[in-house]
Amino acid sequence: MISNLVPKDLPIDTFEGKAWVSLVAFTMEKIRPRILPHVKYVSNFHEINLRTYINYKDKPGVYFLNIEGEKSLSVFIAKALSGLPYEKALMKREKNFYHSSNKRKNLTLMLLLLLRRSS
């Protein structure tokens, strides 16, 4: 099923014969071109991406199935500069929880971080 979402010329990397998908949530901070200062309104934003892993010409890589960002201007700039498929989404972050709602795709992503202490 993942192969239907990835361009045919990008071989999907597998582990023990299975493709893997990751839902990764984080907050970008002070992101900017080197020659410019960071501007909090644009440079700091929450992001969630859905990715799988590829191996192109014996080089491992990441293929983004979906990348969502919290702020419209940040998403516009990131997409323009990186060429990655950034999309604006309504996002909320709490201590161990991310929620993203993309109205255009009718897609909701939620990530709950469960921390377990080792004994």
C-alpha positions, 0 to 999 in steps of 0.5 A: 500500500505504501508503494502507491504513495511513493514515486516508482523510481524511489525504492522503499527501504524495508526492515525485515521485509516490511516498510515503515512509516513514522509520525514525527511531531516537533517544534521548529525554533529560530528557523531562518536563512543564515543571513537573516535574523529569526523572527518569532512569528515566522521562525518558531512553529509546530510541525507534524510529518508523516514519512516513510523510508527509501533507499535511492542508489544505495543511499538511505533517505526519507520520503515525506508523505505529509508535512503540516505546519502551524503557521501560514507564512512559515509553511509558505516560506518552508515550501518555497525554499525546500520544495517539500510538501508543506501544508498549513494545518490547525495545530495544538501542542500540549506537554505530551500531545500534538494535534493537527487538523488539515481541513483541505485534506479532511485529515486529522493527526494526533500524537500522544507521547507516552514516557516510560521510566526504566527501573 
